[in-house]
Amino acid sequence: MTHRVPIEPALDLHAFAPRDIRSVVEEYINAAHLAGLREVRLIHGRGIGVQRGIVQQALEHHALVTEFWDAGETLLGATVARLRG
């Protein structure tokens, strides 16, 4: 099943199945970079940290990501990524 992802500064991942999160993050980062965004927020929720781990692992291995961190105001519910210029 294909989802259309709007390219905005934030992406809420709650609508996606856990098995799709890695590919959604990779495609979103590529599209965000092409759209000129240099910082994005990936909302994965708090839970037990499984989604957070998948998101951060995908970011760690993505060539367009220069750094990422937990968004402090969300208490581990989102990750912010800075993209190459």
Secondary structure, DSSP 8 states (H G I E B T S, - for coil): --------SEEEGGGS-GGGHHHHHHHHHHHHHHTT-SEEEEE---TTSHHHHHHHHHHHT-TTEEEEEE-GGGTSSEEEEEE--
